[in-house]
Amino acid sequence: MALTKKEKIQLVNEYEQLIDEAENIVVLNYDAITVSDSVAMRKQFRNEWALYKVVKKRVFAIAAEKAWLEVDLSKLSSSISVLFLKWDGISTLKIVENYKKEWKKAKSQSKLAYLGWWFNKEWKDADYVSTLALLPSKEELVWKFLYMVKYPIQGFVTVNSNLISWFVRVLDQIKDKK
């Protein structure tokens, strides 16, 4: 359905406001995403302080240019969606990666692909975003760090408790021999 000029102006203003409020913006190519998956994704994105929106390519490009973001329409595919991120967004990219894995495992037609990312008003390509998405999340890094700190202490305690039990067994065996 074609939009009227008035509706397009309203969309440009809405997109421009979302761009101004967002710290970072991820542009995605989507294809054949079911409504149930879309609703579930939006809910997870909201929990990560991100807004997932399917946008009109040319209208979004106009809004981005008004917000001083460089836009090359040739890099944007026919159907795009945008993630407006309040924070750094790595955890949000994990959600995208989880859905991509899930769809691949289920051999679904649904697809999401990174087209790029405006990180602090600077455009980064799809390879950069894919690399970021594969990094461990902050929570994973904290758990790994805590494990690395805990492991030597836990090993020391385990060895000491085993030494005491071995010593008691040796004393018990000596007592049995006498």
SVG drawing of the C-alpha trace seen along z (x, -y; Angstrom):
<svg xmlns="http://www.w3.org/2000/svg" viewBox="-2 -17 53 73">
<polyline fill="none" stroke="black" stroke-width="0.4" points="0.0,0.0 1.5,-3.3 1.9,-6.0 0.7,-9.6 3.2,-12.4 1.8,-13.4 2.3,-9.8 5.8,-9.8 6.6,-13.1 5.3,-11.6 7.4,-8.5 10.5,-10.6 9.9,-12.6 9.3,-9.4 12.5,-7.7 14.5,-10.9 13.3,-11.0 14.2,-7.3 17.7,-7.9 18.3,-10.9 17.3,-8.9 19.3,-5.8 23.0,-5.4 23.6,-2.9 21.6,-1.7 21.9,1.8 20.5,2.2 19.3,5.7 18.0,7.5 15.0,9.7 13.2,12.3 10.2,14.6 10.1,14.0 6.9,15.4 4.7,13.2 5.3,15.3 9.0,15.1 8.8,11.4 6.7,10.8 9.1,13.0 12.1,11.1 10.6,7.7 9.9,8.8 13.4,9.9 14.8,6.7 12.6,4.6 14.2,6.4 17.6,5.3 16.4,1.6 16.3,1.9 13.5,1.2 13.1,3.4 11.3,1.7 10.6,2.7 11.2,-0.5 10.6,-1.8 14.1,-2.0 13.9,-5.4 12.0,-7.1 14.5,-5.8 17.4,-7.0 15.9,-10.5 15.5,-10.5 19.1,-9.2 20.5,-11.9 18.5,-14.6 20.1,-13.2 23.6,-13.5 24.2,-9.8 25.7,-8.8 23.5,-6.5 24.3,-4.5 21.0,-3.1 22.8,-0.7 24.0,1.1 20.5,1.4 18.5,4.4 14.9,4.3 13.5,5.2 15.2,3.8 14.6,3.6 16.4,1.5 17.4,2.0 17.5,-1.2 19.8,-0.5 19.9,-2.5 23.2,-0.8 26.2,0.8 24.0,3.6 26.3,6.6 23.6,8.5 21.0,7.5 23.2,9.0 23.3,12.2 19.5,12.4 19.8,12.0 22.5,14.7 20.3,17.1 17.4,16.7 19.7,17.2 21.0,20.5 17.5,21.6 16.2,21.0 19.2,22.7 18.7,25.7 15.0,25.9 15.7,25.4 13.4,22.4 13.0,19.9 13.4,17.1 16.5,15.0 18.2,12.0 21.4,10.6 23.5,7.7 23.8,4.8 25.7,2.5 25.8,0.5 26.0,-3.1 28.3,-3.0 28.6,-6.5 27.4,-8.0 30.1,-6.2 29.0,-3.5 30.5,0.0 30.0,2.8 28.3,6.1 31.5,8.0 32.3,5.7 28.8,6.4 29.1,10.1 32.5,10.1 30.9,8.2 28.0,10.6 30.4,13.5 32.1,11.9 31.2,13.2 28.7,11.0 29.6,9.1 27.9,11.6 29.8,14.5 33.1,12.6 32.3,12.0 31.5,15.6 34.7,16.7 36.8,14.3 35.2,15.4 35.8,19.1 39.5,18.3 39.8,16.6 37.9,19.4 39.7,22.3 43.1,22.1 41.5,21.6 39.1,24.5 42.0,26.7 44.0,25.8 41.0,26.6 40.3,29.9 44.0,31.0 44.1,30.1 40.9,31.9 42.2,35.0 45.5,34.8 43.7,34.8 41.5,37.7 44.5,39.6 46.3,38.9 43.4,40.2 43.2,43.4 46.9,44.0 46.6,43.6 43.6,46.0 45.6,48.6 48.5,48.3 46.1,48.8 44.6,51.9 48.1,53.4 48.9,53.1"/>
</svg>
